[in-house]
Amino acid sequence: MTISVPTARLRALIQTRAARSALAVLATMTAMVAVMLLVVWANLSTLNSADQSVRHTAMVERAAANLLTAALDQETGVRGYVESGGDGNFLPPYIKGQQKFSDELQTLSRLTLGNPSQKAQLDGVRTAMETWRAVYAEPRLSSLSDKGADPVLAIEGRAAMDELRRRLEALRAQEAAMTLEREGARNLAYATARVTIVAVGLAALGFGAGMGLWAVRIADRREREVLAFAKSKTRMLAVVSHEIRTPLNGMLGMLQIMAGEPMDPAQKQRLEVALESGETLTSLLNDLLDASKIEAGRLELVEADFDLARLLDRMKAAFGEVAHKKGVALRIEVTPDAAGDWIGDKVRIGQILANLISNAVKFTDRGEVVVAVAVSTAGGLRMDVRDSGIGMDEAALGRLFAPYVQASAETSHTHGGTGLGLSISRSLARMMGGDITVESTPGQGSCFTVELPLERGIAAATEAESAPSLAGLRVLAADDNAVNRKVLAAILPNLGMEVTVVEDGDQAVAAWRDDSYDMVLLDLRMPVCDGFEATRKIRAEEVDGRRTPLILLSGDVSASVREQGREAGLDGFVAKPLDVHMLIEAMSAALPPARPLAA
C-alpha cells in the first residue's frame, strides 16, 4: 500500500502565500497610518499655532484692560483722598492700583516683547503714568492745606491720564482687531483640517476596504487550502488506521483468547504485557485519528441516554487494578443528585474520563486518586479528578493542553505518551459545550475539572443481570480478512456460540438465505458487497416479521458511519480491534428480550 500526500509542498505553499498576504496588508496599512499621522500632525501644528496666536492677543487685550483699571483705581484713590480732606480710607485703592499697574505693565512688556509698535505704545503708557503722578498725584498727596485745587495741576493731571487712556484704548483696539483676524485664521485652519482629515480618512477607508476585501479573499483561499490539507491528512490517517487495525485486531483477538486459557504464571505475565502493549498501540492510534478529525472539523458526537454508574464502573474496572499495583487508592464518589441517566456521547465522555484517570494514576506514586462527580451549578455534570501526585508549576500548566506537548521533557522521557490526550479531551469537552480546567501545586497533586452542560436522561438502560444469555447462539460472521475470520472463529466458540465465517457480503447474504442464524456480524469494507449493502439485502428479504440482529464490525464507527448503518438497518456497532467485553455488550443489546434461539 502506497499513500502519497504532498504535505511539505502544501504547507510551504500555504505558509508562503499567507506570509506574502500578511506582509502586503501590513505594509499597506502601515503606509496609510503613516500618511494619516503626517496629515493629522501637520494640521494639529497649524491649529496649535492658530490657537496660540488667538490666546496671545486675548492675553494682551486682557492685560491692557487690567492696566487701564489699575490707572483709574489710582486716580479715584487720589481724588477721594484729596476731596475728603485726607481721609486714609481712600488710599488703599490707590496703593493697590500702583502695584497692579506695575505687575500688568511687566506682563504687557513680556507679551509685546517681539512687537516694536506695541513696545512703543507701552513706553508711552509708562511715560503718561509717570507724568500723571508727577504733576497730579504726588503734589496732591503731599499737601492738603490748600482745599482749593490748583487748576493747573488739575488740567495737567487730567491731560496725562487722558493720554494714558488713549494709548491703552489704542492698544486694546489693536489687539481686538488682531484677535478677530487670528480667530478667523484659526477657524479657517480648523475647517481646512476637517476637510483634509475627512478626505484622507475616506481615501484610507476606501483603500482599507479594498485591501480588507483582498485580504479576506486571500484568507478564504488559505482556509480552503488548509481545510483541504487537513481533510487529505484525515483521509490518509483513516486509510492507514484501517490497514493497521486489521493486523492489530488479529493480534489482540488471539491474545484475549489466550488470556482465558490455563497457563503458568510466567506465561500469564508475558501475555499481560503483550495485551497491555497492544491496547496502548490502539489508544495511540485512536488519539492520532481523533486529533486529525478535530483539526479538520470532522469529529462527530453521538448523543444518547447513558447510565452514569455503569460508565464509572467501567472506569473503576479499567484503572483500579493498575492503581492497586502502584499502591494507590482509586475512589469514585457520586453525589445522589448526580446518579442516574444522562444524555450525551458516553463514548467520548468515557474517553475524557479515561484520559484524566489514566494520567492521574500514572503521575501518582502514593496516596490516592479520587473521581468526584456532582451536579454543576449550571445544572450539568461536574467531574473532578484529583490526585496526590507530582503536581505541576505555572509554566507546565501553560502548555498542558497544547497538542503533541507534555509538561516537560522529563515527563515525556519518564512516563511516555504523545501529549495528545489532554488536547483531545479539552476539544471534546468544548464540542459538548463544556470545558476542562486544572489546578495544581508542585509536589502536592493536581485537580482536573470537567464541566459538561448535559441534560438528564430517561432510565431505560438494560441491567447486565437481565441481559439475554449468548450461549448456544448461532452466529454468521463475514470479514474479507483471513486473520479477522480466525479471530472470530476463535472468540465466539469460547463464549458458547456456534459460528460460521464467510469472506464477503454476498456470501453472508447467501448463507443467511440458506440457513437460520440468530445474529449476523458484518465487516464494513468488503469486496463485492460491503456491510451496508449486505444489511440492506437481508432487511429487504426478511419475512413474517422475523428480524435478524445485524452488528457492524469496523475500525470506523464515527457518527456518519453509525447514521448510514442505522438507515441501512443495523442494530449495533463494535469498533476494531475487537474488545471481547464490548462485543458481548453489543450482541446482548441487539438481541430481543425473548429471542427464539435457532435450533
C-alpha positions in Angstrom: 0.0 0.0 0.0 1.4 3.4 -1.0 -0.1 6.7 0.1 1.3 9.9 -1.2 0.2 13.3 0.2 2.2 16.4 -0.8 2.4 17.5 2.9 5.6 19.5 2.8 4.8 21.3 -0.5 1.3 22.2 0.6 2.4 23.5 3.9 5.2 25.6 2.2 2.6 26.9 -0.3 0.2 27.9 2.4 2.9 29.5 4.6 4.4 31.4 1.6 1.1 32.8 0.5 0.0 33.6 4.0 3.3 35.4 4.7 3.1 37.4 1.5 -0.5 38.3 2.1 0.2 39.3 5.7 3.3 41.4 4.7 1.4 43.1 1.9 -1.5 44.1 4.1 0.8 45.1 6.9 3.0 47.3 4.7 -0.1 48.9 3.1 -1.8 49.6 6.3 1.5 50.9 7.8 1.8 53.4 4.9 -1.8 54.5 5.3 -1.3 55.0 9.0 1.9 57.0 8.4 0.1 59.3 5.9 -2.8 59.8 8.3 -0.4 60.6 11.1 1.5 63.1 8.9 -1.7 64.8 7.8 -3.0 65.0 11.3 0.3 66.2 12.7 0.6 68.9 10.1 -3.0 70.1 10.8 -2.5 69.9 14.5 0.6 72.1 14.2 -1.3 74.6 12.2 -4.2 74.5 14.6 -2.0 74.8 17.6 -0.2 77.8 16.1 -3.5 79.5 15.4 -4.8 78.8 18.9 -1.6 80.2 20.4 -2.0 83.4 18.4 -5.6 83.8 19.5 -4.7 83.2 23.1 -1.8 85.7 22.9 -3.9 88.5 21.5 -6.6 87.8 24.1 -3.9 87.9 26.9 -2.6 91.2 25.6 -6.1 92.6 25.4 -6.9 91.5 28.9 -3.7 92.9 30.4 -4.3 96.3 28.7 -7.8 96.4 30.2 -6.3 95.4 33.6 -3.7 98.2 33.2 -6.4 100.8 32.5 -8.4 99.6 35.5 -5.3 100.0 37.7 -4.7 103.5 36.4 -8.3 104.5 37.1 -8.1 103.0 40.6 -5.1 105.2 41.3 -6.9 108.3 40.0 -10.0 107.6 42.0 -8.0 107.0 45.2 -6.1 110.3 44.9 -9.2 112.3 44.1 -11.1 110.7 47.1 -8.2 111.3 49.4 -7.9 115.0 48.4 -11.6 115.8 48.3 -12.2 114.2 51.7 -9.5 116.3 53.3 -7.1 113.5 53.8 -9.4 110.5 54.7 -7.0 107.5 54.6 -9.8 105.1 53.6 -9.4 106.3 50.0 -5.7 105.4 49.8 -5.9 101.5 49.6 -7.3 101.6 46.0 -4.5 104.0 45.1 -1.8 101.8 46.6 -3.3 98.5 45.1 -3.6 100.3 41.8 0.0 101.2 41.9 1.1 97.6 42.4 -1.4 96.2 39.9 -0.3 98.8 37.4 3.3 97.7 37.8 2.5 94.0 37.5 0.3 94.4 34.5 2.9 96.6 32.8 5.5 93.9 33.3 3.1 91.4 31.8 2.4 93.5 28.8 6.1 94.2 28.3 6.7 90.5 28.2 3.8 89.8 25.9 4.8 92.5 23.4 8.5 91.9 23.5 8.6 90.9 19.9 6.3 93.7 18.6 8.1 97.1 18.3 4.9 99.0 17.7 3.3 97.7 20.8 6.5 98.3 22.8 6.5 102.0 21.7 2.8 102.2 22.9 3.7 100.8 26.3 6.6 103.2 26.6 4.1 106.0 26.1 1.7 104.5 28.6 4.6 104.3 31.2 5.5 108.0 30.4 1.9 109.1 30.8 1.6 107.4 34.1 4.8 108.9 35.4 3.7 112.4 34.2 0.3 112.0 35.9 2.0 111.0 39.2 4.5 113.8 39.0 2.0 116.6 38.1 -1.1 115.5 39.9 -0.9 112.6 42.4 2.3 113.4 44.2 1.5 117.2 44.7 -2.0 116.4 45.9 -0.9 113.7 48.3 1.9 115.9 49.7 -0.2 119.0 50.5 -3.7 119.2 51.7 -3.7 122.7 53.2 -5.0 124.3 50.1 -8.5 123.0 49.8 -9.0 124.8 46.5 -7.3 122.6 43.9 -4.7 124.2 41.7 -6.4 124.5 38.3 -3.1 124.0 36.5 -2.4 120.7 38.4 -5.9 119.5 37.6 -5.6 120.3 33.9 -2.2 118.8 33.6 -3.2 115.7 35.6 -6.3 115.2 33.5 -4.3 115.6 30.3 -1.8 113.0 31.5 -4.5 110.5 32.4 -6.3 111.1 29.1 -3.1 110.4 27.2 -2.7 107.1 29.2 -6.3 106.1 28.5 -5.9 106.9 24.8 -2.8 104.8 24.5 -4.3 101.9 26.4 -7.5 102.1 24.4 -5.5 102.1 21.2 -3.5 99.1 22.3 -6.8 97.3 23.2 -8.4 98.2 19.9 -5.3 97.0 18.0 -5.3 93.7 19.9 -9.1 93.3 19.5 -8.8 93.7 15.7 -5.8 91.3 15.7 -7.9 88.8 17.8 -10.7 88.9 15.3 -8.2 88.4 12.5 -6.5 85.5 14.2 -9.8 83.9 15.2 -10.7 84.0 11.5 -7.4 82.4 10.6 -7.9 79.8 13.3 -11.4 78.9 12.1 -10.2 78.6 8.6 -7.4 76.3 9.7 -10.0 74.2 11.6 -12.2 74.0 8.5 -9.2 73.1 6.3 -8.1 70.5 8.8 -11.5 68.9 9.0 -11.8 68.7 5.2 -8.3 67.4 4.8 -8.7 64.7 7.5 -12.1 63.6 6.3 -10.7 63.4 2.7 -7.7 61.4 3.8 -9.9 59.3 6.1 -12.3 58.5 3.3 -9.4 57.6 1.0 -7.9 55.4 3.6 -11.3 53.8 4.3 -11.8 53.1 0.7 -8.4 51.7 0.2 -8.6 49.8 3.5 -11.9 48.3 2.4 -10.3 47.2 -0.8 -7.3 45.8 1.0 -9.6 44.2 3.5 -11.7 42.5 0.8 -8.5 41.3 -0.9 -7.2 40.0 2.5 -10.5 38.3 3.1 -10.3 36.6 -0.2 -6.7 35.6 0.4 -7.6 34.3 3.9 -10.6 32.4 2.5 -8.4 30.8 -0.1 -5.8 29.9 2.5 -8.5 28.5 4.7 -9.8 26.3 1.9 -6.2 25.1 1.2 -5.7 24.4 4.9 -9.0 22.6 5.2 -8.2 20.6 2.1 -4.9 19.6 3.5 -6.5 18.7 6.9 -9.1 16.6 5.1 -6.4 14.9 3.0 -4.4 14.2 6.1 -7.5 12.8 7.8 -8.3 10.6 4.9 -4.7 9.4 4.8 -4.8 8.6 8.6 -8.2 6.8 8.2 -6.7 4.6 5.5 -3.6 4.0 7.5 -5.7 3.4 10.6 -7.8 0.8 8.8 -4.7 -1.0 7.5 -3.1 -1.0 11.0 -6.3 -2.1 12.8 -6.6 -5.3 10.7 -3.4 -7.0 12.0 -3.9 -5.3 15.4 -7.3 -6.9 15.6 -5.9 -10.3 14.9 -3.1 -9.9 17.4 -5.3 -8.6 20.2 -8.1 -11.0 19.4 -5.8 -14.0 19.8 -4.2 -12.6 22.9 -7.6 -12.2 24.5 -8.4 -15.8 23.6 -5.2 -17.0 25.1 -5.8 -15.0 28.3 -8.8 -17.2 29.0 -6.8 -20.4 28.7 -4.8 -22.0 31.5 -1.1 -21.3 31.6 1.7 -21.0 34.1 2.3 -17.6 35.9 5.3 -16.6 33.8 3.4 -17.1 30.5 0.4 -15.2 32.0 2.7 -12.3 32.9 4.2 -12.2 29.4 0.7 -12.3 27.9 -0.5 -9.4 30.0 2.5 -7.3 28.8 1.6 -8.2 25.2 -2.0 -7.3 25.8 -1.2 -4.0 27.5 1.2 -3.1 24.7 -1.5 -3.8 22.1 -4.0 -1.8 24.0 -1.5 1.1 24.2 -0.9 0.9 20.5 -4.7 1.0 19.9 -5.0 4.0 22.2 -2.2 5.9 20.3 -3.8 5.1 17.0 -7.2 6.4 18.2 -5.6 9.6 19.6 -3.9 10.3 16.2 -7.1 9.8 14.3 -9.2 11.9 16.7 -6.7 14.7 16.6 -6.8 14.7 12.9 -10.6 14.7 12.8 -10.8 17.5 15.3 -8.3 19.6 13.3 -10.4 19.0 10.1 -13.7 19.7 11.9 -15.0 16.2 11.1 -15.3 14.7 14.5 -19.0 14.0 15.3 -20.7 13.4 18.6 -23.4 10.7 19.2 -25.9 11.7 21.9 -27.9 9.1 23.6 -29.1 8.0 27.1 -26.4 6.5 29.3 -26.2 5.3 32.8 -23.5 7.2 34.8 -23.0 4.4 37.3 -22.2 1.9 34.5 -19.8 4.3 32.9 -17.9 4.9 36.2 -17.9 1.2 36.9 -16.0 0.7 33.6 -13.5 3.3 34.7 -13.0 1.6 38.0 -12.6 -1.8 36.3 -10.1 -0.3 33.7 -7.8 1.5 36.1 -8.5 0.1 39.6 -6.1 -2.8 39.2 -3.3 -0.6 37.7 -3.7 1.8 40.7 -3.7 -1.0 43.2 -0.4 -2.4 41.8 1.2 1.0 42.4 -0.2 1.1 46.0 -2.5 4.0 45.0 -6.2 4.0 46.1 -8.7 4.8 43.3 -12.0 6.1 44.8 -15.1 7.2 42.9 -17.6 9.4 44.7 -21.0 10.3 43.2 -23.5 12.6 44.9 -27.1 11.3 45.0 -28.4 14.1 42.7 -25.9 13.2 40.0 -26.7 9.4 39.9 -28.8 8.0 37.2 -29.1 8.6 33.4 -27.8 11.5 31.4 -27.9 12.4 27.7 -24.6 12.6 25.9 -21.9 10.9 23.9 -20.9 8.2 26.5 -18.0 7.0 24.4 -16.4 10.5 24.3 -17.2 11.2 27.9 -15.7 7.9 28.8 -12.7 8.9 26.7 -12.2 12.1 28.6 -12.5 10.4 32.0 -10.2 7.6 31.0 -7.6 10.0 29.9 -7.7 12.0 33.1 -7.8 9.0 35.4 -5.0 7.3 33.4 -2.8 10.4 33.8 -3.7 10.8 37.5 -2.7 7.1 38.2 0.4 7.5 36.0 1.7 10.5 37.9 0.8 9.4 41.4 3.2 7.1 43.3 1.5 7.3 46.7 -1.8 8.4 48.2 -5.0 8.3 46.2 -6.8 9.3 43.0 -10.4 10.5 43.6 -13.1 10.9 40.9 -15.8 13.1 42.4 -19.0 13.5 40.3 -21.7 16.0 41.1 -24.3 18.2 39.5 -22.8 21.6 38.5 -24.2 24.9 39.5 -25.4 25.3 35.8 -27.3 22.0 36.0 -25.0 19.7 34.1 -22.3 17.3 35.2 -19.2 18.3 37.1 -16.4 15.7 37.3 -13.3 16.3 39.4 -10.3 14.0 39.0 -8.0 14.7 42.0 -4.6 13.1 42.7 -1.8 13.4 45.2 0.9 13.1 42.6 3.8 15.2 41.4 1.8 18.3 40.5 2.8 21.0 38.1 4.1 24.5 38.1 2.7 27.5 36.3 5.0 27.0 33.3 3.8 23.4 32.8 0.2 24.4 33.2 0.6 27.0 30.5 1.4 24.4 27.8 -0.5 21.4 29.3 -3.4 21.4 26.7 -1.2 22.1 23.6 -1.2 19.1 21.2 1.9 17.0 21.0 3.3 18.9 24.0 3.9 17.4 27.5 4.5 19.1 30.8 8.3 18.7 30.5 10.9 16.7 28.6 11.5 14.7 31.8 7.8 13.8 31.9 7.9 12.6 28.3 11.0 10.5 28.9 9.8 9.1 32.3 6.2 8.4 31.6 5.9 8.3 27.8 2.9 9.4 25.7 2.3 11.6 22.7 0.9 14.7 24.5 -2.4 14.3 22.6 -4.7 13.0 25.3 -5.4 16.3 27.2 -5.6 18.3 24.0 -8.2 15.9 22.6 -10.1 15.7 25.9 -10.4 19.5 26.1 -11.5 19.7 22.5 -14.2 17.0 23.1 -15.4 18.8 26.2 -15.7 22.1 24.3 -17.5 20.4 21.4 -20.1 19.4 24.1 -20.4 23.0 25.3 -18.2 22.5 28.4 -14.6 22.8 29.3 -11.7 21.3 31.3 -9.8 23.3 33.8 -6.9 22.4 36.1 -5.4 23.5 39.4 -2.1 22.1 40.5 0.7 22.5 43.1 4.1 21.0 42.6 4.6 18.1 45.0 1.0 18.1 46.2 -1.0 16.9 43.3 -3.5 18.2 40.7 -7.2 18.5 40.2 -8.8 18.4 36.7 -12.4 19.6 36.5 -14.7 18.7 33.6 -17.9 20.6 33.3 -20.4 19.4 30.7 -23.9 21.0 30.2 -25.7 17.7 29.9 -29.4 17.1 30.3 -30.9 14.3 32.4 -31.9 11.1 30.5 -34.6 8.6 30.9 -33.7 5.5 32.8 -34.0 2.9 30.1 -30.7 1.0 30.3 -31.0 -2.7 30.5 -29.2 -4.1 33.5 -26.5 -6.5 32.9 -28.2 -9.1 35.0 -31.3 -9.1 32.7 -29.3 -9.3 29.5 -30.0 -12.5 27.5 -27.5 -15.3 27.5 -25.4 -15.7 24.4 -24.7 -19.4 25.0 -26.0 -21.6 22.1 -26.3 -18.6 19.8 -25.8 -19.4 16.1 -23.8 -16.6 14.6 -22.8 -15.8 11.0 -19.7 -13.6 10.6 -18.4 -12.0 7.4 -14.9 -10.5 7.0 -12.7 -10.3 4.0 -9.5 -10.6 6.1 -8.4 -14.1 6.9 -6.8 -13.1 10.2 -10.0 -11.4 11.4 -12.0 -14.6 10.4 -9.7 -16.7 12.5 -10.2 -14.3 15.5 -14.0 -14.5 15.2 -13.8 -18.3 14.8 -11.8 -18.5 18.0 -13.6 -15.9 20.2 -17.2 -16.8 19.6 -17.0 -20.6 20.3 -15.2 -19.7 23.6 -18.3 -17.8 24.6 -20.5 -20.8 23.9 -21.7 -19.8 20.4 -21.8 -21.7 17.1 -20.1 -19.6 14.4 -20.0 -19.7 10.6 -17.5 -17.4 8.8 -17.6 -16.2 5.2 -15.4 -13.9 3.2 -17.7 -11.1 1.9 -21.2 -9.6 2.0 -22.6 -11.7 -0.9 -21.6 -14.9 0.8 -23.1 -13.6 4.0 -26.5 -13.0 2.3 -26.4 -16.4 0.6 -25.5 -18.2 3.9 -28.3 -16.3 5.7 -30.8 -17.4 2.9 -29.8 -21.0 3.2 -29.7 -21.4 6.9 -31.2 -19.9 10.1 -28.9 -17.7 12.2 -29.6 -15.8 15.5 -27.2 -13.0 14.6 -25.0 -11.7 11.8 -21.7 -9.9 12.3 -20.6 -7.9 9.2 -17.3 -6.2 8.4 -17.8 -2.7 6.8 -15.3 -2.7 4.0 -15.5 -5.9 2.0 -15.1 -6.6 -1.7 -18.1 -7.4 -3.9 -20.7 -6.4 -1.3 -19.9 -4.3 1.8 -21.5 -4.4 5.2 -24.1 -1.7 4.4 -25.2 -3.4 1.2 -25.4 -6.8 2.8 -27.6 -5.3 5.6 -30.0 -3.7 3.1 -30.3 -7.0 1.2 -31.1 -9.0 4.3 -33.6 -6.5 5.5 -35.3 -6.5 2.1 -35.7 -10.3 2.2 -36.9 -10.7 5.8 -40.5 -12.1 6.0 -43.0 -13.0 8.6 -41.9 -10.2 11.0 -38.7 -12.2 11.8 -35.8 -9.7 12.3 -32.2 -11.0 12.4 -30.0 -8.8 14.7 -27.2 -7.4 12.5 -24.0 -5.9 14.0 -21.3 -3.9 12.2 -17.6 -4.6 13.0 -15.4 -1.8 11.8 -12.4 0.4 12.6 -14.6 3.4 11.7 -17.6 3.8 14.0 -18.0 7.5 13.5 -21.3 9.3 13.7 -21.6 9.3 9.9 -21.0 5.5 9.7 -23.4 4.9 12.5 -26.1 7.0 10.8 -25.6 5.2 7.5 -25.7 1.9 9.4 -29.0 2.8 11.1 -30.5 3.8 7.8 -29.4 0.5 6.3 -31.0 -1.4 9.3 -28.0 -2.3 11.5 -28.7 -3.0 15.2 -25.2 -2.4 16.7 -21.7 -1.3 16.2 -18.4 -2.6 17.6 -15.0 -1.0 16.9 -11.9 -2.9 15.8 -9.6 -4.0 17.3 -12.3 -6.1 19.0 -12.7 -5.9 22.7 -14.5 -9.1 23.9 -16.5 -7.3 26.6 -17.7 -4.6 24.1 -18.6 -7.3 21.7 -20.6 -9.2 24.3 -22.4 -6.0 25.4 -23.3 -5.1 21.8 -24.6 -8.6 21.0 -26.6 -8.7 24.2 -28.2 -5.3 23.4 -29.1 -6.3 19.9 -31.0 -9.4 20.9 -34.7 -9.1 21.7 -35.7 -9.7 25.3 -37.3 -13.0 24.4 -35.4 -14.4 21.4 -36.1 -17.8 19.9 -32.7 -19.4 19.6 -32.1 -21.3 16.4 -32.5 -25.0 16.7 
